[in-house]
Amino acid sequence: MTMVLSIFAFLFLVTAMSSMFINSTIIVEWQIMDIYSAKLSMPLIIDPAGTLFMCTVLTIAASVMQFTKSYMAHEKFLDRFVLLVMLFVMSMLILILFPNMITLLLGWDGLGITSFVLVIYYQNPKSLGAGMITALTNRIGDVMILLSIALSFNQGHWLIINMHSSNFDTAIIFMIMVAAMTKSAQMPFSSWLPAAMAAPTPVSALVHSSTLVTAGVFLLFRFHPFLKSLQMFNYTLTLVASLTMLMAGMSAMAECDMKKIIALSTLSQLGVMMFTIGVNMPNIAFFHLITHALFKALLFICAGNLIHLHHHSQDLRTMGNVSHQVPFISAAMTIANMALCGMPFLAGFYSKDMIIESYLASQTNFLIILMFMTATILTTAYSTRFTAYVLIGPTFSPAPQYTEEHLSQIKSLMILTLGALMGGSAINWALMAPLKEPILPLHLKTMPLLMLMAGVAIGTMMCVSSSKAFSLFTSMNALMWFLTPISCHSSIPISMYNPYFQLKITDQGWNESPQLLFNFVKSKSMGLTLPQFNPTTNQIMSATLILLSASYML
């Protein structure tokens, strides 16, 4: 499977380069049937953005398959796991290749179903709970896509790239935006993303880099020419994405689980992409989507190797001082973290720096700029804390039995490490059209570098003087601004009250139980038959009272 995915990734890379150099898009359409004025067709689009994204997805999937050889070497049902991962990747390719809303629903639903099966793969109560909240949250987006398909019927087609104005534009744009927010875990649908860490680490590397969570961003990228016609879409998406970035950064600072910190960093970067689309820069958002996929998959695979070496312990506080034992994995993880922070001349720098400078050059709200800059500083802060705890700091647990780095582990990291090092510059210089560099004064031009230095300083201070005092603020950040209890512990009892009430009344009430019905009829009938069993003296007394009453009235 690794070889097959690598071959297809190379073919799509050649296709992407060809379509970018000649700047052309090919649409192949098969018309299935006509329903009055509506034409049901199956189009296939081969454009520069789609082919480049497919090349990225297949490259990451090939690296994940290589990583699976060592991480799940003792798995009993390895063939079933590989088949599920391949179905997951195929669903993402369907989502990218078909720009028709009905055909897109196949990939959209395929991602939801296969992600549920993969999250509950370990078959324990925790995995089942995480899978249920993942599936139910994503079903909200599925319903919104179905409703938008129904409302788009009056246009006579469902082609994404050719949507025109109609009376239902506001409703369709709102539903597509909500669908993308559920799949990309924007507020208030964010709680399922860290919960999905119950899946095996190879699945997490796929889900959080280039497949499930990026499907919403890619949907908005495809729909953007139609969505930007409603100005409220830009305002709403910008505000929601800013809050999501800030919430994810603050929650990652209070988290000690390695995989959850990386998941929250994914949530923060998804907020960056949504924010960039909200300010009408979809091409830069897509650029950041590609670079983020490369270094985030690398970060997850490095974390998976360390978790495997620590006997499946994910707590940062039990790790430390691994740079001497596993130097190649430590170097790859450092490169991935620096790319995430936007270190100059790494993959994340070219896209993230462009986003920050383009936004500082625009005329926008000061509060939004403040939240955006705070979230960016927090990204560097929790990445510094992560690196210090795992790679540099001392360990306080019994010394784990480290093994040498196997060739299969190094193979899974090589391509992604090169992508994290040179992917941003290669895409920016060779494959993408030249982007306009904003002209800024010196204090704004150096702002990204100053934010990077401030984040490193805050992360270092958090490691040196870590406070263990409990407070409401710390609890709020650890629970993702209380989104986790609201989504899990509050909504479930409310939604279960009516079914439970109906069960008690209908299925367990006196209408259903024969014994309860018999006792009810018996108690009522006894009250009616009691006067019939009175003794004779009572009857004579009753007759006497009746006669006396009649004579008195006369």
C-alpha positions as CSV (number, residue, x, y, z in Angstrom):
1,M,0.0,0.0,0.0
2,T,2.9,2.4,0.7
3,M,4.3,1.8,-2.8
4,V,0.9,2.2,-4.5
5,L,0.2,5.5,-2.6
6,S,3.7,6.8,-3.4
7,I,3.2,6.1,-7.1
8,F,-0.1,7.8,-7.2
9,A,1.3,10.8,-5.3
10,F,4.1,11.1,-7.9
11,L,1.6,11.0,-10.7
12,F,-0.6,13.7,-9.1
13,L,2.5,15.8,-8.5
14,V,3.3,15.7,-12.2
15,T,-0.3,16.5,-13.0
16,A,-0.3,19.5,-10.6
17,M,2.9,20.9,-12.0
18,S,1.6,20.6,-15.6
19,S,-1.7,22.2,-14.8
20,M,0.0,25.0,-12.8
21,F,2.5,25.8,-15.5
22,I,-0.1,26.0,-18.3
23,N,-2.7,27.5,-15.9
24,S,-5.6,25.3,-17.0
25,T,-8.5,23.4,-15.5
26,I,-10.0,20.3,-17.0
27,I,-13.7,19.3,-16.3
28,V,-15.0,16.0,-17.5
29,E,-18.7,15.7,-17.1
30,W,-21.0,12.6,-17.4
31,Q,-24.7,13.5,-17.7
32,I,-26.7,10.8,-16.0
33,M,-30.3,12.0,-16.4
34,D,-32.6,15.1,-16.7
35,I,-35.2,16.0,-14.2
36,Y,-37.2,18.6,-16.0
37,S,-34.9,21.6,-16.0
38,A,-32.4,20.1,-13.6
39,K,-29.6,18.0,-15.0
40,L,-28.1,15.2,-12.8
41,S,-24.5,14.8,-13.8
42,M,-21.2,13.6,-12.4
43,P,-18.4,16.1,-13.1
44,L,-14.7,15.4,-12.5
45,I,-12.4,18.4,-12.1
46,I,-8.6,18.4,-12.6
47,D,-7.3,21.8,-11.5
48,P,-4.0,23.0,-10.0
49,A,-5.3,23.3,-6.4
50,G,-7.1,19.9,-6.4
51,T,-4.2,17.9,-7.9
52,L,-1.7,19.5,-5.5
53,F,-3.9,18.7,-2.5
54,M,-4.4,15.1,-3.7
55,C,-0.6,14.8,-4.1
56,T,-0.2,16.0,-0.5
57,V,-2.9,13.6,0.9
58,L,-1.4,10.6,-0.9
59,T,2.2,11.5,0.2
60,I,1.0,11.8,3.9
61,A,-1.0,8.5,3.5
62,A,2.1,6.7,2.2
63,S,4.2,8.0,5.1
64,V,1.5,6.9,7.6
65,M,1.3,3.4,6.0
66,Q,5.1,3.2,6.5
67,F,4.8,4.3,10.1
68,T,2.0,1.8,10.7
69,K,4.5,-1.1,10.0
70,S,6.4,-0.3,13.2
71,Y,3.7,1.3,15.4
72,M,1.1,-1.5,14.8
73,A,3.4,-4.4,14.2
74,H,1.7,-6.6,16.7
75,E,-1.8,-5.7,15.7
76,K,-4.0,-8.8,15.2
77,F,-6.3,-7.3,12.6
78,L,-3.8,-5.2,10.7
79,D,-5.4,-5.9,7.3
80,R,-8.7,-4.6,8.5
81,F,-7.0,-1.4,9.8
82,V,-5.2,-0.8,6.5
83,L,-8.5,-1.3,4.6
84,L,-10.3,1.2,6.8
85,V,-7.4,3.8,6.3
86,M,-7.6,3.3,2.5
87,L,-11.3,3.9,2.5
88,F,-10.7,7.0,4.5
89,V,-8.2,8.3,2.0
90,M,-10.5,7.3,-0.9
91,S,-13.3,9.3,0.6
92,M,-11.1,12.4,0.8
93,L,-10.1,12.0,-2.8
94,I,-13.8,11.8,-3.9
95,L,-14.4,15.0,-2.0
96,I,-11.5,16.7,-3.8
97,L,-12.2,15.4,-7.3
98,F,-15.9,15.9,-7.7
99,P,-17.2,19.5,-7.5
100,N,-20.8,18.4,-7.6
101,M,-22.7,18.8,-4.3
102,I,-24.5,15.4,-4.6
103,T,-21.3,13.5,-5.5
104,L,-19.4,15.5,-2.9
105,L,-21.8,14.1,-0.3
106,L,-20.4,10.6,-0.9
107,G,-16.9,11.7,0.1
108,W,-18.3,13.9,2.9
109,D,-20.3,11.1,4.5
110,G,-17.6,8.6,3.8
111,L,-15.2,10.6,5.9
112,G,-17.7,10.8,8.7
113,I,-18.5,7.0,8.7
114,T,-14.9,5.8,8.4
115,S,-13.7,8.3,11.0
116,F,-16.2,6.9,13.4
117,V,-15.1,3.4,12.8
118,L,-11.4,4.3,13.2
119,V,-12.0,6.3,16.4
120,I,-13.7,3.4,18.1
121,Y,-11.1,1.0,16.8
122,Y,-9.8,0.0,20.2
123,Q,-13.3,-0.9,21.3
124,N,-13.5,0.4,24.9
125,P,-16.0,2.8,26.5
126,K,-13.7,5.9,26.1
127,S,-13.3,5.2,22.4
128,L,-17.0,4.7,22.0
129,G,-17.8,8.0,23.7
130,A,-15.3,9.8,21.6
131,G,-16.6,8.2,18.4
132,M,-20.2,9.1,19.2
133,I,-19.5,12.8,19.8
134,T,-17.4,12.8,16.6
135,A,-20.1,11.2,14.6
136,L,-23.0,13.2,16.0
137,T,-21.2,16.5,15.6
138,N,-20.4,15.7,12.0
139,R,-24.0,14.7,11.3
140,I,-25.0,18.3,11.8
141,G,-22.8,19.2,8.9
142,D,-24.2,16.3,6.8
143,V,-27.7,17.6,7.4
144,M,-26.7,21.1,6.4
145,I,-25.2,19.7,3.1
146,L,-28.4,17.8,2.4
147,L,-30.5,20.9,3.0
148,S,-28.3,23.0,0.8
149,I,-28.7,20.4,-2.0
150,A,-32.4,20.6,-1.7
151,L,-32.4,24.4,-1.8
152,S,-30.0,24.4,-4.8
153,F,-32.6,22.4,-6.8
154,N,-34.1,25.7,-8.1
155,Q,-30.8,26.5,-9.8
156,G,-31.1,23.5,-12.1
157,H,-27.6,22.1,-11.2
158,W,-25.4,21.4,-8.2
159,L,-22.0,22.3,-9.6
160,I,-20.0,24.2,-7.0
161,I,-17.9,26.3,-9.4
162,N,-21.0,27.6,-11.2
163,M,-23.4,28.7,-8.5
164,H,-25.5,31.8,-9.4
165,S,-27.8,34.0,-7.4
166,S,-31.2,32.8,-6.3
167,N,-33.8,33.6,-3.6
168,F,-32.2,31.0,-1.2
169,D,-28.7,32.4,-1.3
170,T,-28.6,33.4,2.3
171,A,-29.8,30.0,3.6
172,I,-27.5,28.1,1.3
173,I,-24.4,30.1,2.3
174,F,-25.3,29.8,6.0
175,M,-25.7,26.0,5.7
176,I,-22.5,25.5,3.8
177,M,-20.7,27.6,6.4
178,V,-22.1,25.6,9.3
179,A,-21.2,22.3,7.6
180,A,-17.6,23.5,7.1
181,M,-17.5,24.7,10.8
182,T,-18.6,21.3,12.1
183,K,-16.1,19.3,10.0
184,S,-13.3,21.7,10.8
185,A,-14.3,21.9,14.5
186,Q,-14.8,25.6,14.8
187,M,-16.6,27.0,17.8
188,P,-19.0,25.9,19.2
189,F,-18.3,22.5,17.6
190,S,-14.7,22.2,18.8
191,S,-15.0,19.6,21.5
192,W,-14.9,16.5,19.2
193,L,-11.4,17.2,17.9
194,P,-9.4,16.4,21.0
195,A,-11.8,13.5,21.8
196,A,-10.9,12.0,18.4
197,M,-7.4,11.3,19.8
198,A,-8.8,8.0,21.1
199,A,-8.0,6.7,17.6
200,P,-4.7,5.0,16.8
201,T,-1.9,7.5,16.2
202,P,-1.5,6.7,12.4
203,V,-5.2,7.7,12.1
204,S,-4.6,10.9,14.1
205,A,-1.8,11.8,11.7
206,L,-4.1,11.5,8.8
207,V,-7.2,13.1,10.4
208,H,-5.4,16.1,11.7
209,S,-3.2,16.9,8.8
210,S,-4.9,16.5,5.4
211,T,-8.2,14.6,5.5
212,L,-11.1,15.0,7.9
213,V,-10.6,18.4,9.6
214,T,-9.3,20.0,6.4
215,A,-12.4,19.0,4.4
216,G,-14.4,22.0,5.8
217,V,-11.6,24.4,4.8
218,F,-11.4,22.9,1.3
219,L,-15.2,23.1,0.9
220,L,-15.1,26.8,1.7
221,F,-12.1,27.2,-0.7
222,R,-14.1,25.6,-3.5
223,F,-17.3,27.6,-2.7
224,H,-15.6,30.9,-1.9
225,P,-16.6,32.8,-5.1
226,F,-20.2,32.1,-4.2
227,L,-19.9,32.5,-0.5
228,K,-18.3,36.0,-0.5
229,S,-21.4,37.4,-2.2
230,L,-22.9,37.6,1.3
231,Q,-20.9,40.0,3.5
232,M,-22.2,38.6,6.7
233,F,-20.4,35.4,5.8
234,N,-17.0,37.2,6.1
235,Y,-17.9,38.9,9.4
236,T,-19.2,35.7,11.0
237,L,-16.4,33.4,9.8
238,T,-13.7,35.9,10.9
239,L,-15.1,36.3,14.4
240,V,-15.7,32.5,14.9
241,A,-12.2,31.7,13.6
242,S,-10.6,34.3,15.9
243,L,-12.3,32.9,19.0
244,T,-11.4,29.3,18.0
245,M,-7.7,30.3,17.6
246,L,-7.6,32.0,21.0
247,M,-9.5,29.2,22.7
248,A,-7.2,26.5,21.2
249,G,-4.0,28.3,22.2
250,M,-5.1,28.9,25.8
251,S,-6.3,25.3,26.1
252,A,-3.0,23.9,24.8
253,M,-1.1,25.9,27.4
254,A,-3.1,24.1,30.2
255,E,-2.9,20.6,28.6
256,C,-0.4,17.8,29.5
257,D,-1.5,15.1,27.1
258,M,0.9,15.0,24.1
259,K,-1.6,14.1,21.5
260,K,-4.2,16.6,22.8
261,I,-1.7,19.4,22.6
262,I,-1.0,18.6,18.9
263,A,-4.8,18.3,18.3
264,L,-5.3,21.7,19.8
265,S,-2.5,23.1,17.7
266,T,-4.4,21.7,14.7
267,L,-7.5,23.4,15.9
268,S,-5.6,26.7,16.1
269,Q,-4.2,26.4,12.6
270,L,-7.7,25.5,11.3
271,G,-8.8,28.8,12.8
272,V,-6.0,30.5,10.9
273,M,-7.2,29.0,7.6
274,M,-10.8,29.9,8.3
275,F,-9.8,33.4,9.3
276,T,-7.8,33.8,6.1
277,I,-10.8,32.7,4.0
278,G,-13.0,35.1,6.0
279,V,-10.8,38.1,5.0
280,N,-11.1,37.1,1.3
281,M,-7.6,35.5,0.9
282,P,-8.5,31.9,-0.2
283,N,-5.3,31.2,-2.1
284,I,-3.1,32.0,0.9
285,A,-5.4,29.9,3.1
286,F,-5.0,27.0,0.7
287,F,-1.2,27.5,0.7
288,H,-1.2,27.3,4.5
289,L,-3.4,24.2,4.3
290,I,-0.8,22.4,2.2
291,T,2.2,23.5,4.4
292,H,0.4,22.7,7.6
293,A,-0.5,19.2,6.4
294,L,3.2,18.4,5.8
295,F,4.6,19.5,9.2
296,K,1.5,18.4,11.2
297,A,1.7,14.9,9.9
298,L,5.4,14.8,10.7
299,L,4.7,16.0,14.2
300,F,2.1,13.3,14.8
301,I,4.4,10.5,13.5
302,C,7.2,11.7,15.7
303,A,4.8,11.9,18.7
304,G,3.6,8.4,17.8
305,N,7.1,7.0,17.8
306,L,7.8,8.6,21.3
307,I,4.5,7.2,22.6
308,H,5.5,3.8,21.4
309,L,8.9,4.1,23.0
310,H,7.3,5.2,26.3
311,H,5.0,2.1,26.4
312,H,2.0,4.1,25.2
313,S,2.2,6.8,27.8
314,Q,1.1,10.2,26.5
315,D,1.8,12.4,29.5
316,L,4.4,15.1,28.9
317,R,5.5,15.0,32.6
318,T,6.7,11.4,32.3
319,M,8.8,12.2,29.2
320,G,12.1,14.1,28.8
321,N,15.7,13.8,27.7
322,V,15.0,11.8,24.6
323,S,17.2,13.8,22.3
324,H,20.2,11.5,23.0
325,Q,18.3,8.2,22.7
326,V,16.4,9.0,19.4
327,P,18.3,11.8,17.6
328,F,16.6,11.5,14.2
329,I,13.1,11.5,15.7
330,S,14.1,14.4,18.0
331,A,15.5,16.4,15.1
332,A,12.4,15.8,13.0
333,M,10.1,16.8,15.8
334,T,12.1,20.0,16.4
335,I,11.8,20.9,12.7
336,A,8.1,20.3,12.7
337,N,7.6,22.4,15.8
338,M,9.7,25.3,14.3
339,A,7.7,25.1,11.1
340,L,4.5,25.3,13.2
341,C,5.8,28.4,14.9
342,G,6.7,30.0,11.6
343,M,10.5,29.9,12.0
344,P,12.0,31.8,9.0
345,F,12.6,29.8,5.8
346,L,10.8,26.7,7.0
347,A,7.5,25.5,5.5
348,G,5.1,27.3,7.8
349,F,7.0,30.6,7.5
350,Y,6.0,31.3,3.9
351,S,2.3,30.9,4.4
352,K,1.9,32.1,8.0
353,D,4.1,35.2,7.5
354,M,2.1,36.1,4.4
355,I,-1.2,35.7,6.3
356,I,0.0,38.0,9.2
357,E,1.4,40.7,6.9
358,S,-1.6,40.7,4.6
359,Y,-3.9,41.1,7.6
360,L,-1.9,43.8,9.2
361,A,-2.0,45.7,5.9
362,S,-5.8,45.6,5.8
363,Q,-8.2,47.9,7.6
364,T,-9.9,45.7,10.2
365,N,-11.2,45.7,13.8
366,F,-8.6,46.2,16.5
367,L,-10.1,43.5,18.7
368,I,-9.9,40.9,16.0
369,I,-6.2,41.8,15.4
370,L,-5.5,41.5,19.1
371,M,-7.1,38.1,19.3
372,F,-5.2,37.0,16.2
373,M,-1.9,38.2,17.5
374,T,-2.4,36.7,20.9
375,A,-3.3,33.3,19.4
376,T,-0.2,33.4,17.2
377,I,2.0,34.1,20.2
378,L,0.4,31.3,22.1
379,T,1.2,28.9,19.3
380,T,4.9,29.5,19.7
381,A,4.5,29.4,23.5
382,Y,2.9,25.9,23.7
383,S,5.3,24.6,21.0
384,T,8.2,25.8,23.1
385,R,6.7,24.2,26.2
386,F,6.1,21.0,24.3
387,T,9.7,20.8,23.0
388,A,11.2,21.6,26.4
389,Y,9.2,19.0,28.2
390,V,9.7,16.2,25.7
391,L,13.2,16.7,24.3
392,I,15.2,18.8,26.7
393,G,13.8,18.6,30.2
394,P,14.7,15.9,32.7
395,T,12.5,12.9,33.1
396,F,10.8,12.1,36.5
397,S,9.7,8.6,35.6
398,P,11.6,5.3,35.8
399,A,14.0,5.2,32.8
400,P,12.2,3.7,29.8
401,Q,13.9,1.0,27.8
402,Y,14.7,2.8,24.5
403,T,15.4,0.9,21.4
404,E,17.4,2.1,18.4
405,E,15.7,3.9,15.5
406,H,14.6,1.4,13.0
407,L,14.8,1.9,9.3
408,S,11.0,1.8,8.9
409,Q,10.7,4.7,11.3
410,I,13.3,6.8,9.5
411,K,11.6,6.1,6.1
412,S,8.3,7.3,7.4
413,L,9.9,10.6,8.5
414,M,12.2,11.4,5.6
415,I,9.7,12.7,3.0
416,L,7.7,14.7,5.5
417,T,10.9,16.2,7.0
418,L,11.9,17.4,3.6
419,G,8.4,18.7,3.1
420,A,8.6,20.6,6.4
421,L,12.0,22.0,5.4
422,M,11.5,22.9,1.8
423,G,7.8,22.5,1.0
424,G,6.8,26.1,1.7
425,S,9.6,27.5,-0.5
426,A,9.0,25.0,-3.3
427,I,5.3,25.7,-3.5
428,N,5.8,29.5,-3.2
429,W,8.5,29.7,-5.8
430,A,7.7,27.0,-8.3
431,L,4.1,25.8,-8.1
432,M,2.0,28.8,-7.1
433,A,1.4,32.0,-8.9
434,P,3.4,34.9,-7.5
435,L,1.6,36.5,-4.6
436,K,1.7,40.2,-3.9
437,E,3.9,41.1,-1.0
438,P,2.2,43.8,1.1
439,I,4.2,47.0,1.6
440,L,4.4,47.7,5.3
441,P,6.4,50.0,7.6
442,L,9.3,48.5,9.5
443,H,7.5,48.0,12.8
444,L,4.8,46.0,11.1
445,K,7.2,44.1,8.9
446,T,9.1,42.9,11.9
447,M,5.9,42.1,13.8
448,P,5.8,38.3,13.0
449,L,9.4,37.9,14.2
450,L,8.7,39.8,17.4
451,M,5.6,37.6,18.0
452,L,7.8,34.5,17.5
453,M,10.3,35.8,20.1
454,A,7.5,36.7,22.6
455,G,6.0,33.2,22.3
456,V,9.4,31.6,22.9
457,A,9.9,33.8,26.0
458,I,6.4,32.9,27.4
459,G,6.9,29.2,26.8
460,T,10.2,29.2,28.5
461,M,8.8,31.0,31.5
462,M,5.9,28.5,31.7
463,C,8.5,25.7,31.9
464,V,10.7,27.3,34.5
465,S,7.9,28.6,36.8
466,S,5.0,26.3,36.3
467,S,2.2,27.1,38.8
468,K,0.2,24.1,40.1
469,A,-2.5,26.3,41.8
470,F,-6.0,25.4,40.7
471,S,-8.2,28.3,39.6
472,L,-11.4,28.8,37.6
473,F,-9.4,30.3,34.7
474,T,-7.1,27.2,34.6
475,S,-10.2,24.9,34.7
476,M,-11.9,26.9,31.9
477,N,-8.8,26.5,29.7
478,A,-8.4,22.8,30.4
479,L,-12.0,22.2,29.5
480,M,-11.8,24.3,26.3
481,W,-13.8,27.2,27.7
482,F,-16.3,24.7,29.1
483,L,-17.2,23.5,25.6
484,T,-16.4,19.9,26.6
485,P,-18.9,19.6,29.5
486,I,-21.5,21.6,27.6
487,S,-21.2,19.3,24.6
488,C,-20.9,16.0,26.5
489,H,-22.4,16.3,30.0
490,S,-25.1,18.9,29.5
491,S,-26.5,18.2,26.0
492,I,-26.9,14.4,26.5
493,P,-29.2,14.6,29.5
494,I,-31.3,17.3,27.9
495,S,-31.6,15.3,24.7
496,M,-32.4,12.1,26.6
497,Y,-35.2,13.5,28.8
498,N,-38.0,13.3,26.2
499,P,-37.2,9.8,25.0
500,Y,-36.9,8.6,28.7
501,F,-40.3,10.3,29.5
502,Q,-41.9,8.7,26.5
503,L,-40.5,5.3,27.5
504,K,-41.9,5.6,31.1
505,I,-45.3,6.7,29.9
506,T,-45.8,4.4,26.8
507,D,-43.7,1.3,27.2
508,Q,-43.5,1.1,31.0
509,G,-46.8,2.8,31.8
510,W,-50.1,1.3,32.9
511,N,-51.3,1.2,29.2
512,E,-48.6,-1.4,28.4
513,S,-48.4,-3.6,31.6
514,P,-51.3,-6.1,32.0
515,Q,-50.8,-6.4,35.8
516,L,-50.9,-2.6,36.3
517,L,-54.1,-2.4,34.1
518,F,-55.8,-5.2,36.1
519,N,-55.0,-3.5,39.4
520,F,-56.2,-0.2,38.2
521,V,-59.6,-1.6,37.0
522,K,-59.9,-3.7,40.2
523,S,-59.4,-0.7,42.5
524,K,-62.1,1.3,40.6
525,S,-64.6,-1.5,40.4
526,M,-64.3,-2.3,44.1
527,G,-65.4,1.3,44.9
528,L,-68.5,0.7,42.9
529,T,-69.4,-2.7,44.2
530,L,-68.8,-2.0,47.9
531,P,-72.4,-0.7,48.6
532,Q,-73.8,-4.0,47.2
533,F,-72.4,-6.1,50.1
534,N,-73.9,-4.1,53.0
535,P,-75.6,-6.1,55.8
536,T,-79.4,-6.0,56.4
537,T,-79.3,-3.6,59.3
538,N,-77.7,-1.0,57.1
539,Q,-80.4,-1.4,54.5
540,I,-83.2,-1.0,57.1
541,M,-81.5,2.1,58.6
542,S,-81.1,3.6,55.1
543,A,-84.8,2.9,54.3
544,T,-85.9,4.5,57.7
545,L,-83.8,7.6,57.0
546,I,-85.3,8.0,53.6
547,L,-88.9,7.7,55.0
548,L,-88.2,10.2,57.8
549,S,-86.8,12.7,55.3
550,A,-89.8,12.3,53.0
551,S,-92.3,12.8,55.9
552,Y,-90.4,15.9,57.1
553,M,-90.6,17.4,53.6
554,L,-94.3,16.7,53.4
